[in-house]
Amino acid sequence: MPIIPETHKALREMRGLSQQRLADRSKISKRTIARIENGKIRPEKVRTHTLESLAKALEVKPPDLCKQMSELSDVDWKEYGYTPLKLLIRDDVRSNYRWVAQHYGVKPNDLIDAAPWMFTLLAELSLAERRRQLEASKAAVHAAFQLVPGHLRHAQAGLFHFEDAESDEEKSLAARDIFGRLVLETDHSADPFNPEETNPFIDFLRRTAAAVDGKAIDPEHLELPYGDGLPEWPVFKTWLDELTGGDDWADFALANLEGMVEDMPDELKREQKTSERVQWLIEQIPAEVKAREEERRAKWGIDLAEIKR
């Protein structure tokens, strides 16, 4: 049976195996594996022993190496330890995946795999910062009230208010309430922040982003469009704007056509070549794709300025 090179490579990468690691595991030479994946060996010329050894190392059935990836059924994927997901994501989120994958040399699937532990890490870092801030505040407030003279005893009311806030924050932290919702649910005082504009986790993200390269992620670009919870936040927006000169159709080309950055002539990547670069990007959009996008925008009354994010 002929091995499909693209299927072999995709399954190998999904298992997190380099060609060398697969060679070690299957006892098939790395050179042979590379030739299979590069199409240097005619698929029908792959020996049965090689097919079976590679399939066993990849933990799949031999016939599945001879199918297109699209031909593998949900039952096949479940058997191999994967759950097919059918998700709808916004175009800007899809673009975020593309730019992260391109700049850091990872694959979108890797980002999906990493999302739970990366989010957990950020969430726990934000909670740890709040705990440190609470302990520092407690020490500072109690030290300050030790200095209040006796004839100003009425100032102690301020201490009681702080202790109420301290109790609210401790309950919020104990519940891993990263958005501070429990702090808003108490009767101790007016809401300490507007959840439609910010929350403790958003404040943490903004402070953290301010300490890194703004061309990668800029706190000024973070938005809470629906209030509460998580933000919309484009990555590498400054880089993208420099590349497209802020032109909407050039933005569209980069966001929707594969390989635009890789295929762009090096000469056009120079800073002073913005207008030529923008023109080149626009010219790469197939006429039917551009017509379909123009129709979509007209149908929904989308202004070009609204597209640029």
FIZA-286841 format. One record per residue (C-alpha): residue in one letter; z, y, x. Coordinates in steps of 0.05 Angstrom, whole numbers, plus 5000, padded with zeros to 4 digits. Layout:
aZYX/...
end
This chain:
m500050005000/p498350695027/i504051165043/i503251875016/p504852325077/e507652895034/t512252424996/h514852105060/k516352785091/a519653045028/l524152435019/r526052455093/e528053185088/m531753065023/r535852535060/g537353055114/l534052635168/s530052895227/q524152475249/q528252225308/r534152025264/l529551655217/a526451315277/d533351095301/r535150845233/s528550495216/k526750245286/i519950555276/s517851015332/k518351765322/r511051825343/t508951355287/i513051745236/a510052405259/r503052115255/i504351855184/e506952535161/n501352915195/g496052465164/k493952225233/i494551505209/r490351315149/p495351145094/e492250475080/k492850285154/v500450325153/r503049615162/t507449285109/h513149205159/t512849955175/l512850135101/e518749685085/s522749915145/l521750645129/a523350535055/k529750175072/a531950725120/l530451255067/e534050835014/v528150814968/k523550264942/p517250154983/p512450304925/d515550984916/l513151204985/c506251084958/k507051554898/q506252294893/m512952644886/s511052854815/e510152124797/l517351934811/s521151864746/d528052124727/v530351404730/d527751344802/w531451974822/k537951754789/e537451084826/y536751464892/g542851904878/y539352524852/t539552864784/p533153234766/l534653934741/k530254334695/l532655044702/l530155734683/i531756264735/r529856994736/d524057214781/d528757634824/v533257034836/r527256614855/s525257164904/n532357154933/y531656414948/r524956534982/w527457095027/v533856725047/a529756095062/q524856485104/h529856905144/y534756345159/g530155745166/v533055355108/k529855055045/p531355264973/n534154564960/d538954675018/l541355314985/i542454954919/d546454414956/a550554944992/a551855394932/p558455054909/w561955064976/m559155754995/f561656044930/t568355694938/l569055975008/l567556684984/a572256614925/e577956354967/l576856895020/s577357424965/l583757114938/a586657075009/e585157815019/r588557994953/r594757594974/r595057965040/q594158625004/l599658454954/e604658265009/a603058895048/s603859314985/k610558984968/a613259125037/a610759845037/v613260014967/h620159714977/a620860055044/a618860715012/f624060654957/q629460505008/l628461225031/v629261534961/p635861944961/g641061804909/h639962434869/l632762204856/r634761544824/h629961664767/a624361524816/q626360784810/a622160764747/g616160764792/l618760144826/f619359784760/h612059954744/f609959674812/e613959034799/d610358944733/a603659014769/e606158544824/s607758014771/d600958094738/e597458004805/e601557394824/k599757054758/s592357234769/l592456954840/a596056314818/a590456194767/r584956334818/d582756894773/i577657194820/f575257704770/g582257964754/r581557834679/l588957644672/v590958314701/l587258634643/e590658204591/t597758464601/d601359004561/h604559324622/s599659904629/a592760164615/d587159744646/p587359854721/f579759784728/n573559794684/p570659084683/e563759364664/e563559714731/t567459274779/n572758734788/p576858474847/f571457984869/i565958514865/d570358984907/f571158434958/l563658304961/r562159044970/r567159115027/t564658485061/a557358695055/a558959385084/a560959035149/v554258675159/d546958865170/g544859285111/k537659045119/a540058345098/i544558535041/d546559245020/p552759394977/e548859974947/h544059474915/l549459084879/e549459164804/l553558914745/p548158974691/y552058624636/g559058794658/d564358304682/g563157684724/l557857624779/p552758144801/e545358194807/w544158304881/p537458294917/v537458054989/f533158345044/k531058904998/t530659415054/w526258935094/l521858825033/d521159565019/e519159695091/l514059125087/t510859355021/g511860105027/g515060074958/d508459904925/d509359494861/w503259054870/a504858914942/d511858714919/f508658264867/a504257924919/l510157774965/a514557524908/n509357084874/l504356834926/e506256314978/g505356455052/m504157205049/v508657375107/e506456775148/d499056895137/m499357645148/p495657855211/d500458065266/e496958725273/l498858905201/k506258765213/r506959375257/e511159945228/q505460455230/k500759995191/t504160065123/s498060295083/e493559755113/r498959235102/v499859435029/q492359415018/w491858725050/l497558455005/i494258724942/e487558414962/q490857724967/i492557724892/p487257304857/a483657694803/e485857224747/v493057264770/k492958014771/a489558044703/r494757574673/e500457994702/e497358634675/e496858304607/r504058084610/r506458784629/a502259104574/k504858604522/w512158744537/g511259474552/i513459394624/d512460004667/l510659874740/a516660274762/e521059804723/i518259204761/k520559454829/r527759254841/
end
